[in-house]
Amino acid sequence: MPTLIILQSYPVPVHVEDVENIISVAQYILVVEKESVFQRLANDLFCTKNRCIVITGRGYPDVPTRRFLRLLIEKLCLPAYCLVDCDPYGFDILTTYRFGSMQMAYDAKYLCIPEIRWLGVFPSEVDKYCLPRQCLLPFTKEDKMKVEAMLPRCYLAREALQWRVELELLLQRGFKCEIEALSVQSPSFLSQEYLPAKIQAGAYIL
């Protein structure tokens, strides 16, 4: 089940329409791709230290997760950031949050989150953080095919030009890495340095 942390962990409600009177002192919402990163942030008390709400859909987000995220943004008027792996599947999950899923295009206007900001991990910042070679995994044939299938999507040319640039760079370089690769710097590098610095500097891509 998808989960979120505010000051403690809660499951995302299945029946979003039953949620009322949402009140929060949070300054922003952070969406993370997977459970392992969610747990790392929880262990580091990231929400308490940074006054935010963290949500994970545990991979591709289900309908309740997307509806609840949209409800939070509408009710709390907070910025939302998304952190995904630097690989084709992370990018596809990112686009699912912003533009909706291909299978549920008819429901996109109720589920998509056009305000979401891509916070990382960008292909263009792999060198910046000096990730060791063992953290960079070569593309498989399936990875290459997935990127090539995503590139022609019309919204990347019309609404997310910089996203497309990063996707092209990912294909050009032919390697991928996970969010956890940042922890090579230190176990708490993600929560204590990478995320706070990027959010404070506005280092995201719309």
Secondary structure in CASP SS format (residue, H / E / C, confidence):
PFRMAT SS
TARGET T0000
AUTHOR 0000-0000-0000
METHOD secondary structure of the structure
MODEL  1
M C 1.00
P C 1.00
T E 1.00
L E 1.00
I E 1.00
I C 1.00
L C 1.00
Q C 1.00
S E 1.00
Y E 1.00
P E 1.00
V C 1.00
P C 1.00
V C 1.00
H C 1.00
V H 1.00
E H 1.00
D H 1.00
V C 1.00
E C 1.00
N C 1.00
I C 1.00
I C 1.00
S C 1.00
V C 1.00
A C 1.00
Q C 1.00
Y E 1.00
I E 1.00
L E 1.00
V E 1.00
V E 1.00
E C 1.00
K C 1.00
E H 1.00
S H 1.00
V H 1.00
F H 1.00
Q H 1.00
R H 1.00
L H 1.00
A H 1.00
N H 1.00
D C 1.00
L C 1.00
F H 1.00
C H 1.00
T H 1.00
K H 1.00
N H 1.00
R C 1.00
C E 1.00
I E 1.00
V E 1.00
I E 1.00
T E 1.00
G C 1.00
R C 1.00
G C 1.00
Y C 1.00
P C 1.00
D C 1.00
V H 1.00
P H 1.00
T H 1.00
R H 1.00
R H 1.00
F H 1.00
L H 1.00
R H 1.00
L H 1.00
L H 1.00
I H 1.00
E H 1.00
K H 1.00
L H 1.00
C C 1.00
L C 1.00
P C 1.00
A E 1.00
Y E 1.00
C E 1.00
L E 1.00
V C 1.00
D C 1.00
C E 1.00
D C 1.00
P H 1.00
Y H 1.00
G H 1.00
F H 1.00
D H 1.00
I H 1.00
L H 1.00
T H 1.00
T H 1.00
Y H 1.00
R H 1.00
F H 1.00
G C 1.00
S C 1.00
M H 1.00
Q H 1.00
M H 1.00
A H 1.00
Y H 1.00
D H 1.00
A H 1.00
K H 1.00
Y H 1.00
L H 1.00
C C 1.00
I C 1.00
P C 1.00
E C 1.00
I C 1.00
R E 1.00
W E 1.00
L E 1.00
G E 1.00
V C 1.00
F C 1.00
P H 1.00
S H 1.00
E H 1.00
V C 1.00
D C 1.00
K C 1.00
Y C 1.00
C C 1.00
L C 1.00
P C 1.00
R H 1.00
Q H 1.00
C H 1.00
L C 1.00
L E 1.00
P E 1.00
F C 1.00
T C 1.00
K H 1.00
E H 1.00
D H 1.00
K H 1.00
M H 1.00
K H 1.00
V H 1.00
E H 1.00
A H 1.00
M H 1.00
L C 1.00
P C 1.00
R C 1.00
C H 1.00
Y H 1.00
L H 1.00
A H 1.00
R H 1.00
E C 1.00
A C 1.00
L H 1.00
Q H 1.00
W H 1.00
R H 1.00
V H 1.00
E H 1.00
L H 1.00
E H 1.00
L H 1.00
L H 1.00
L H 1.00
Q H 1.00
R H 1.00
G C 1.00
F E 1.00
K E 1.00
C E 1.00
E C 1.00
I H 1.00
E H 1.00
A H 1.00
L H 1.00
S H 1.00
V H 1.00
Q C 1.00
S C 1.00
P C 1.00
S C 1.00
F H 1.00
L H 1.00
S H 1.00
Q H 1.00
E H 1.00
Y H 1.00
L H 1.00
P H 1.00
A H 1.00
K H 1.00
I H 1.00
Q H 1.00
A H 1.00
G C 1.00
A C 1.00
Y C 1.00
I E 1.00
L C 1.00
END
